[in-house]
Amino acid sequence: MPENFSKKSNRYINRKMTVMDQNFNPDKQHTIAQDAIIHGTGLHTGVFCEMTLKPAKPGFGIQFQRMDLPGKPVIKADCDLVSDTSRGTTLQLGEAKVVTVEHILAALVGMGVDNVLVELTGPEIPIMDGSSGQFTEMIEIAGVSEQDASKSWYSLDENIFLYDEAKRVEMTALPSHEYRITTLIDFNSPVLGTQHAALKNLQEFQKEIAPCRTFCFLHELETLMENNLIKGGDINNAIVVVDKPIQDDEMSRLAKIFKKDKIEIKSEGYLDNLELRFPNEPARHKLLDVVGDLALIGYPIKTRIIANRPGHSTNVAFAKKIKQHIRKNKHLKDVPIYDPTIAPIFNLEYIEKTLPHRFPFLLIDKIIDLSDTHITGIKNVTFNEWFFQGHFPGNPVMPGVLQVEALAQTGGILAINSMGEGNYNTYFLKIDQCKFKQKVVPGDTMILQMELAAPIRRGICEMKGTVYVGGKVATEAFLVAQVVKAD
């Protein structure tokens, strides 16, 4: 670690503007503007490693590549690939591992980098000073580049909980318009006491969270060093908490272990006259770890996280739980919003002028959204529909084929609208991958969404259709139709 990094971090903390303040568009994907290189020793392995961040294309995500192994295997930043959380977070694919990934992941998330390849010449991310500060600094120097691709945030619509009784850990994810985190730590220590830290938005990460170093208790450190489990550890890359009396001979022994002429303990209980960068630096570092570990979800999320006594194992378990929820409900992310108080783009009168369908087979009431590639229509289902008389008496259910017909009519308006002047009809050519996922019954409002799967060529129109009811997918199918000019 450079001797002057504490001065750098003070400059870092006191700066008025960060990368994410400078015309940063959070709704666009970003990558690093140019290669960025840093090197150092791994905390646990003691192996020297050079780490290079390289720009990547939209949708690439964060991936690690072990350049020192045969075949140069690539490991995706994914909570399903976590193999160990005992002293940090380790990713593993086959025999290839990347150890202590949480600090660089936190830096990438905090700096708004979505797509990057992390090349490594060793098995472990350099520990540096035990924080993410030098990583965010290298990203700032290299620059963050906006990409021509939208960033799809996932917003939770319900609370997600994790409770580990044995470890007394509670973690909660709440719906929010921002990515916010609050952490609380309580180690029953006279030195640390009870601390909490908060991140109101990611714009604060670089200045408020990144410089905060990892910490451990002296008795833990001695055990780890005696068992050769932190081969690259020294008092420069962690806050060492001393919350029990220690004798002079023990101080001398520790000085030899750390290869120092002399070490001291401040009255506050920190080894070797350490000066904290923030009064609650340990709690802030726990927050940093939460940001890094939750990056393994693989989706950018807007949520408020409340973490009581978090650790790597519970962070990763919580990431898996959130990822599972997103996978189950991801199709709801783009559910169109229908506000009946807003005037439609096309009303029933226009629809009748565009489509040849009439009662009882006109199955659209209004069009609420339209572009050159997609359209959204509305069908209000009432008990007075003619088909409920026979489908089914005492159990009214809208026939699936009529739901598909409603989608086709909606798509027909998009196709006809793109053809220019003249009268046109549309005819089914193909229905594929059609799925009915829930019933449509009287009282339901069907939101009918059609999206072009390919540009319209020679009157052939391919679309993906989805029927939403109550915020959930009721029906989906791929439809192919031909647009023909009417005689």
C-alpha positions as CSV (number, residue, x, y, z in Angstrom):
1,M,0.0,0.0,0.0
2,P,1.4,3.4,-0.9
3,E,2.4,5.3,2.3
4,N,0.5,8.4,1.2
5,F,-2.9,6.8,0.6
6,S,-4.3,8.1,3.9
7,K,-3.7,11.6,2.4
8,K,-5.3,10.5,-0.8
9,S,-8.3,9.2,1.0
10,N,-8.8,12.5,2.8
11,R,-8.7,14.3,-0.5
12,Y,-11.1,11.7,-1.7
13,I,-13.5,12.2,1.2
14,N,-13.4,16.0,1.0
15,R,-14.0,16.3,-2.7
16,K,-17.2,18.1,-3.8
17,M,-17.9,16.2,-7.0
18,T,-17.7,12.5,-8.0
19,V,-17.9,10.7,-11.3
20,M,-21.6,10.0,-10.9
21,D,-22.4,13.7,-10.4
22,Q,-21.0,14.6,-13.8
23,N,-23.9,14.3,-16.2
24,F,-24.2,10.6,-15.4
25,N,-27.3,9.0,-16.9
26,P,-28.4,6.1,-14.6
27,D,-30.8,4.8,-17.2
28,K,-27.9,4.0,-19.6
29,Q,-25.4,1.1,-19.4
30,H,-21.8,2.1,-18.7
31,T,-18.3,0.6,-19.1
32,I,-14.8,1.7,-18.3
33,A,-13.5,4.2,-20.8
34,Q,-10.0,2.6,-21.1
35,D,-7.9,-0.2,-19.5
36,A,-7.1,0.4,-15.9
37,I,-4.4,-1.6,-14.1
38,I,-3.6,-2.0,-10.4
39,H,-1.5,-4.6,-8.6
40,G,-1.0,-5.9,-5.1
41,T,-1.0,-8.9,-2.8
42,G,-4.0,-11.0,-2.0
43,L,-5.0,-10.9,1.7
44,H,-5.6,-14.6,2.2
45,T,-3.4,-16.3,-0.5
46,G,-0.5,-13.8,-0.2
47,V,-0.1,-14.1,-4.0
48,F,0.9,-11.0,-5.9
49,C,-1.6,-10.2,-8.6
50,E,-2.0,-7.7,-11.4
51,M,-5.6,-6.7,-12.1
52,T,-6.7,-5.1,-15.3
53,L,-10.2,-3.7,-15.9
54,K,-11.1,-3.7,-19.6
55,P,-14.1,-2.2,-21.4
56,A,-16.9,-4.6,-22.4
57,K,-19.9,-4.4,-24.6
58,P,-23.5,-3.7,-23.4
59,G,-25.0,-6.7,-21.7
60,F,-21.6,-8.3,-20.8
61,G,-22.0,-7.7,-17.1
62,I,-19.0,-8.2,-14.8
63,Q,-16.8,-11.1,-15.5
64,F,-13.4,-12.2,-14.1
65,Q,-10.7,-14.0,-16.2
66,R,-7.8,-15.9,-14.8
67,M,-5.1,-15.1,-17.2
68,D,-2.6,-17.3,-15.3
69,L,-4.5,-20.6,-15.8
70,P,-4.6,-22.9,-18.9
71,G,-7.5,-21.8,-21.2
72,K,-7.8,-18.5,-19.3
73,P,-11.2,-19.4,-17.8
74,V,-13.9,-16.7,-17.3
75,I,-16.0,-16.6,-14.2
76,K,-19.2,-14.5,-14.2
77,A,-20.0,-12.4,-11.1
78,D,-23.0,-14.5,-10.1
79,C,-24.2,-15.5,-6.6
80,D,-24.8,-19.0,-7.9
81,L,-21.0,-19.4,-8.4
82,V,-20.0,-18.5,-4.9
83,S,-18.1,-21.4,-3.3
84,D,-16.8,-19.9,-0.1
85,T,-17.8,-17.0,2.3
86,S,-15.7,-17.9,5.3
87,R,-13.2,-15.0,5.1
88,G,-14.5,-13.1,2.0
89,T,-16.5,-14.0,-1.1
90,T,-15.0,-16.5,-3.5
91,L,-16.3,-17.3,-7.0
92,Q,-15.5,-20.7,-8.5
93,L,-16.2,-22.3,-11.9
94,G,-14.7,-25.8,-12.2
95,E,-11.2,-25.6,-10.7
96,A,-10.8,-21.9,-11.3
97,K,-11.4,-19.5,-8.4
98,V,-11.4,-15.8,-7.7
99,V,-11.0,-14.9,-4.1
100,T,-12.1,-11.7,-2.2
101,V,-14.2,-10.2,-5.0
102,E,-16.4,-8.0,-2.8
103,H,-14.3,-4.9,-2.7
104,I,-13.8,-4.5,-6.5
105,L,-17.5,-5.4,-7.1
106,A,-18.5,-2.7,-4.7
107,A,-16.3,-0.2,-6.5
108,L,-17.8,-1.1,-9.9
109,V,-21.3,-0.8,-8.6
110,G,-20.6,2.4,-6.8
111,M,-19.0,4.0,-9.9
112,G,-21.9,3.0,-12.1
113,V,-19.9,0.5,-14.2
114,D,-22.2,-2.2,-15.6
115,N,-20.0,-4.0,-18.2
116,V,-16.3,-4.8,-17.6
117,L,-13.8,-7.7,-18.0
118,V,-11.6,-8.1,-14.9
119,E,-8.3,-9.8,-15.9
120,L,-6.2,-11.3,-13.1
121,T,-2.8,-12.8,-13.1
122,G,-3.4,-14.5,-9.7
123,P,-6.2,-16.2,-7.7
124,E,-7.1,-13.2,-5.5
125,I,-8.1,-9.6,-5.9
126,P,-5.3,-7.4,-4.4
127,I,-6.4,-6.3,-0.9
128,M,-4.7,-2.9,-1.2
129,D,-5.5,-1.0,2.0
130,G,-8.6,-3.1,2.8
131,S,-11.1,-0.7,1.2
132,S,-12.5,0.1,-2.2
133,G,-10.9,3.5,-2.3
134,Q,-8.0,2.8,-4.6
135,F,-10.3,0.8,-6.9
136,T,-12.7,3.7,-7.3
137,E,-9.8,6.0,-7.8
138,M,-8.4,3.9,-10.7
139,I,-11.9,3.8,-12.3
140,E,-12.2,7.6,-12.0
141,I,-8.8,8.1,-13.7
142,A,-9.6,5.6,-16.5
143,G,-13.1,7.2,-16.9
144,V,-16.6,5.8,-17.2
145,S,-18.1,5.7,-20.7
146,E,-21.8,5.8,-21.4
147,Q,-23.0,3.1,-23.9
148,D,-25.8,3.1,-26.4
149,A,-27.9,0.7,-24.5
150,S,-30.6,1.2,-21.9
151,K,-30.1,-0.1,-18.3
152,S,-33.1,-2.1,-17.1
153,W,-33.5,-1.5,-13.4
154,Y,-35.5,-4.0,-11.4
155,S,-37.8,-2.5,-8.7
156,L,-39.1,-4.7,-6.0
157,D,-42.9,-4.6,-5.5
158,E,-42.9,-6.5,-2.2
159,N,-40.7,-6.9,0.8
160,I,-38.1,-9.7,0.9
161,F,-36.7,-11.0,4.2
162,L,-33.8,-13.1,5.4
163,Y,-33.3,-14.1,9.0
164,D,-30.5,-16.3,10.3
165,E,-31.2,-17.1,13.9
166,A,-27.9,-18.7,14.6
167,K,-25.9,-15.6,13.5
168,R,-28.6,-13.2,14.6
169,V,-28.6,-11.6,11.2
170,E,-31.7,-9.9,9.7
171,M,-31.8,-8.5,6.2
172,T,-34.7,-6.8,4.5
173,A,-35.2,-5.5,1.0
174,L,-38.0,-2.9,0.6
175,P,-39.6,-1.3,-2.5
176,S,-37.8,2.0,-3.2
177,H,-37.1,4.5,-6.1
178,E,-33.4,4.5,-5.2
179,Y,-30.8,2.0,-4.2
180,R,-30.4,2.7,-0.5
181,I,-28.7,0.7,2.2
182,T,-28.6,0.9,6.0
183,T,-26.4,-1.4,8.1
184,L,-26.2,-1.9,11.8
185,I,-23.4,-3.7,13.6
186,D,-23.2,-4.9,17.2
187,F,-20.4,-7.1,18.3
188,N,-20.9,-6.6,22.0
189,S,-17.5,-4.9,22.0
190,P,-16.5,-2.0,24.3
191,V,-14.5,-0.5,21.4
192,L,-16.9,-0.7,18.5
193,G,-20.2,-0.5,20.5
194,T,-23.3,-0.4,18.3
195,Q,-22.8,1.4,15.0
196,H,-24.9,2.1,11.9
197,A,-24.2,3.5,8.5
198,A,-26.4,4.6,5.6
199,L,-26.1,5.1,1.9
200,K,-28.9,7.3,0.5
201,N,-28.0,6.8,-3.1
202,L,-25.1,5.4,-5.2
203,Q,-23.8,8.9,-5.9
204,E,-22.5,9.0,-2.3
205,F,-20.6,5.7,-2.5
206,Q,-17.3,7.1,-3.9
207,K,-16.9,9.7,-1.2
208,E,-18.7,8.2,1.8
209,I,-18.2,4.4,1.6
210,A,-15.3,3.5,-0.7
211,P,-12.5,4.6,1.6
212,C,-13.7,2.5,4.5
213,R,-11.4,-0.4,5.5
214,T,-12.1,-3.9,6.6
215,F,-11.7,-4.7,10.3
216,C,-11.1,-7.6,12.6
217,F,-10.5,-8.3,16.2
218,L,-7.0,-8.9,17.5
219,H,-7.8,-12.4,18.8
220,E,-9.2,-13.3,15.3
221,L,-6.1,-11.9,13.6
222,E,-3.8,-14.0,15.8
223,T,-5.7,-17.2,15.0
224,L,-5.7,-16.5,11.3
225,M,-2.0,-15.7,11.2
226,E,-1.1,-18.8,13.3
227,N,-3.0,-21.0,10.8
228,N,-1.5,-19.2,7.8
229,L,-4.9,-18.1,6.6
230,I,-4.0,-14.5,5.8
231,K,-0.7,-14.8,4.1
232,G,-0.9,-11.3,2.7
233,G,-2.2,-9.6,5.9
234,D,-0.5,-6.8,7.8
235,I,-1.6,-3.8,9.9
236,N,-1.8,-1.6,6.8
237,N,-4.7,-3.3,5.2
238,A,-7.2,-3.7,8.1
239,I,-8.4,-2.0,11.2
240,V,-7.4,-4.2,14.1
241,V,-9.7,-3.8,17.1
242,V,-8.2,-4.5,20.6
243,D,-11.0,-4.9,23.1
244,K,-9.2,-6.9,25.8
245,P,-6.1,-6.1,27.9
246,I,-2.8,-7.2,26.3
247,Q,0.6,-7.7,28.1
248,D,3.9,-6.2,27.0
249,D,5.4,-9.6,26.0
250,E,2.4,-10.2,23.7
251,M,2.9,-6.8,22.1
252,S,6.5,-7.7,21.4
253,R,5.4,-11.0,19.8
254,L,2.9,-9.2,17.7
255,A,5.5,-6.7,16.5
256,K,7.6,-9.6,15.3
257,I,4.7,-11.1,13.5
258,F,3.9,-7.9,11.7
259,K,7.6,-7.2,11.1
260,K,7.5,-3.9,13.1
261,D,10.1,-2.6,15.6
262,K,7.2,-1.6,17.8
263,I,3.4,-1.5,17.8
264,E,1.1,0.4,20.1
265,I,-2.6,0.5,21.1
266,K,-4.4,3.7,21.2
267,S,-6.8,4.5,24.1
268,E,-9.7,4.0,21.7
269,G,-8.7,0.4,21.3
270,Y,-7.2,0.3,17.8
271,L,-3.8,-1.3,17.0
272,D,-0.7,0.8,16.1
273,N,-2.2,4.3,16.6
274,L,-4.6,3.9,13.7
275,E,-6.7,6.9,12.8
276,L,-10.2,6.2,11.6
277,R,-11.3,7.8,8.4
278,F,-14.9,8.0,9.8
279,P,-16.1,7.6,13.4
280,N,-18.3,4.7,12.1
281,E,-15.8,3.3,9.6
282,P,-16.4,-0.4,10.6
283,A,-20.2,0.0,10.0
284,R,-19.5,1.7,6.7
285,H,-17.2,-1.1,5.6
286,K,-19.9,-3.6,6.4
287,L,-22.2,-1.5,4.1
288,L,-19.4,-1.7,1.4
289,D,-19.4,-5.5,1.7
290,V,-23.2,-5.6,1.3
291,V,-22.9,-3.5,-2.0
292,G,-20.2,-5.8,-3.3
293,D,-21.9,-9.1,-2.4
294,L,-25.4,-7.9,-3.7
295,A,-23.7,-7.1,-7.1
296,L,-23.7,-10.9,-7.5
297,I,-27.5,-10.8,-8.0
298,G,-26.7,-9.9,-11.6
299,Y,-29.5,-7.4,-12.0
300,P,-29.4,-3.6,-11.2
301,I,-31.9,-3.1,-8.5
302,K,-33.8,-0.2,-6.9
303,T,-34.5,-1.2,-3.3
304,R,-33.9,-0.2,0.2
305,I,-31.8,-2.7,2.1
306,I,-31.8,-2.8,5.9
307,A,-29.0,-5.1,7.1
308,N,-28.6,-5.9,10.8
309,R,-25.3,-7.6,11.6
310,P,-24.6,-8.6,8.0
311,G,-21.7,-10.9,6.9
312,H,-20.6,-12.5,3.6
313,S,-22.5,-15.7,4.0
314,T,-25.8,-14.0,4.7
315,N,-25.2,-11.3,2.1
316,V,-24.8,-14.0,-0.5
317,A,-27.8,-16.0,0.7
318,F,-29.8,-12.8,0.5
319,A,-28.5,-12.1,-3.0
320,K,-29.7,-15.6,-4.0
321,K,-33.1,-15.0,-2.5
322,I,-33.5,-11.6,-4.4
323,K,-32.2,-13.2,-7.6
324,Q,-34.7,-16.0,-7.3
325,H,-37.5,-13.5,-6.8
326,I,-36.4,-11.5,-9.8
327,R,-36.3,-14.6,-12.0
328,K,-39.8,-15.5,-10.9
329,N,-41.2,-12.1,-11.4
330,K,-38.9,-10.5,-14.1
331,H,-41.7,-10.6,-16.7
332,L,-43.6,-8.2,-14.6
333,K,-40.9,-5.5,-14.9
334,D,-42.3,-4.1,-18.1
335,V,-46.0,-4.4,-17.3
336,P,-47.7,-1.4,-19.1
337,I,-49.3,1.1,-16.8
338,Y,-53.0,1.8,-17.5
339,D,-54.5,5.0,-16.1
340,P,-58.1,5.3,-17.2
341,T,-58.2,9.0,-16.4
342,I,-55.7,9.7,-19.3
343,A,-57.3,10.1,-22.8
344,P,-56.5,7.2,-25.1
345,I,-54.4,7.7,-28.3
346,F,-57.1,6.0,-30.3
347,N,-60.7,5.6,-29.2
348,L,-63.3,3.1,-30.3
349,E,-64.4,5.3,-33.2
350,Y,-60.9,5.3,-34.7
351,I,-60.5,1.6,-34.1
352,E,-63.7,0.9,-36.1
353,K,-62.4,3.0,-38.9
354,T,-59.1,1.1,-39.0
355,L,-60.3,-2.5,-38.5
356,P,-63.0,-4.4,-40.4
357,H,-64.2,-6.1,-37.2
358,R,-67.6,-5.4,-35.7
359,F,-69.9,-6.7,-32.9
360,P,-69.6,-9.3,-31.6
361,F,-66.0,-9.7,-32.8
362,L,-64.4,-6.3,-32.1
363,L,-62.3,-7.1,-29.0
364,I,-60.5,-3.8,-28.3
365,D,-61.9,-0.7,-26.5
366,K,-59.0,1.7,-26.8
367,I,-55.3,2.2,-27.7
368,I,-53.2,3.8,-24.9
369,D,-49.7,3.6,-26.3
370,L,-48.3,3.5,-29.8
371,S,-44.8,3.7,-31.5
372,D,-43.3,2.4,-34.7
373,T,-42.4,-0.9,-32.9
374,H,-45.0,-1.5,-30.2
375,I,-48.7,-0.9,-29.3
376,T,-50.8,-1.2,-26.2
377,G,-54.5,-1.7,-26.2
378,I,-57.2,-2.2,-23.6
379,K,-60.2,-4.6,-23.4
380,N,-62.6,-4.3,-20.5
381,V,-64.2,-7.7,-19.9
382,T,-67.8,-7.7,-18.6
383,F,-70.3,-10.4,-17.8
384,N,-72.4,-9.2,-20.8
385,E,-69.9,-10.6,-23.3
386,W,-71.8,-12.9,-25.7
387,F,-69.3,-15.8,-25.2
388,F,-69.9,-16.2,-21.5
389,Q,-73.4,-17.7,-22.2
390,G,-71.7,-20.9,-23.3
391,H,-68.1,-20.6,-21.9
392,F,-69.0,-21.7,-19.3
393,P,-72.5,-21.5,-17.6
394,G,-71.8,-20.9,-13.9
395,N,-68.1,-20.5,-14.5
396,P,-67.5,-17.6,-17.0
397,V,-64.0,-17.8,-18.5
398,M,-62.9,-15.9,-21.6
399,P,-61.8,-18.3,-24.3
400,G,-58.1,-18.3,-24.9
401,V,-58.5,-18.1,-28.7
402,L,-60.4,-14.8,-28.2
403,Q,-57.6,-13.5,-26.0
404,V,-55.2,-14.2,-28.9
405,E,-57.7,-12.6,-31.3
406,A,-57.7,-9.5,-29.2
407,L,-53.9,-9.4,-29.4
408,A,-54.1,-9.9,-33.2
409,Q,-56.5,-7.0,-33.6
410,T,-54.2,-4.8,-31.5
411,G,-51.3,-5.7,-33.6
412,G,-53.3,-5.2,-36.7
413,I,-53.7,-1.5,-35.8
414,L,-49.9,-1.2,-35.5
415,A,-49.3,-2.9,-38.8
416,I,-52.0,-1.0,-40.7
417,N,-50.9,2.3,-39.1
418,S,-47.4,1.7,-40.6
419,M,-48.7,1.0,-44.1
420,G,-49.6,4.6,-45.1
421,E,-52.7,5.7,-47.0
422,G,-55.4,3.1,-48.0
423,N,-57.5,0.4,-46.4
424,Y,-55.9,-2.8,-45.2
425,N,-56.9,-6.1,-43.7
426,T,-54.7,-8.5,-41.6
427,Y,-54.8,-12.3,-41.8
428,F,-53.3,-14.8,-39.5
429,L,-50.5,-16.9,-40.9
430,K,-49.1,-18.5,-37.8
431,I,-49.5,-18.7,-34.0
432,D,-46.4,-20.0,-32.1
433,Q,-45.4,-20.6,-28.5
434,C,-48.8,-19.7,-27.2
435,K,-49.2,-20.0,-23.4
436,F,-52.2,-19.4,-21.1
437,K,-51.0,-18.7,-17.6
438,Q,-54.2,-17.5,-15.8
439,K,-57.9,-17.2,-16.4
440,V,-59.6,-14.0,-17.7
441,V,-63.0,-13.5,-16.1
442,P,-65.7,-10.9,-15.9
443,G,-64.4,-7.7,-14.3
444,D,-60.9,-8.1,-15.6
445,T,-59.1,-5.4,-17.6
446,M,-56.9,-6.9,-20.3
447,I,-53.8,-4.8,-21.2
448,L,-52.9,-6.0,-24.7
449,Q,-49.3,-5.4,-25.7
450,M,-47.8,-6.2,-29.1
451,E,-44.1,-5.7,-30.0
452,L,-42.5,-6.1,-33.4
453,A,-40.2,-9.1,-33.4
454,A,-38.8,-8.0,-36.9
455,P,-39.4,-5.2,-39.3
456,I,-42.5,-5.5,-41.5
457,R,-41.4,-6.8,-44.9
458,R,-43.7,-7.4,-47.9
459,G,-46.7,-7.1,-45.6
460,I,-45.5,-9.9,-43.3
461,C,-45.7,-8.9,-39.7
462,E,-44.1,-10.9,-36.8
463,M,-45.0,-9.8,-33.3
464,K,-44.7,-10.9,-29.7
465,G,-48.0,-10.5,-27.9
466,T,-48.7,-10.4,-24.1
467,V,-52.0,-10.1,-22.2
468,Y,-51.6,-8.6,-18.7
469,V,-54.3,-8.8,-16.1
470,G,-53.9,-7.5,-12.6
471,G,-50.2,-6.9,-13.1
472,K,-49.5,-10.5,-14.1
473,V,-49.1,-12.3,-17.5
474,A,-52.3,-14.0,-18.5
475,T,-51.4,-15.0,-22.1
476,E,-48.4,-14.7,-24.4
477,A,-47.8,-15.8,-28.0
478,F,-45.8,-15.1,-31.1
479,L,-48.1,-14.1,-34.0
480,V,-47.4,-13.8,-37.7
481,A,-49.9,-12.1,-40.0
482,Q,-50.1,-10.7,-43.4
483,V,-51.2,-7.2,-44.1
484,V,-53.2,-7.0,-47.4
485,K,-54.6,-4.0,-49.1
486,A,-58.5,-4.1,-49.1
487,D,-60.3,-4.2,-52.5
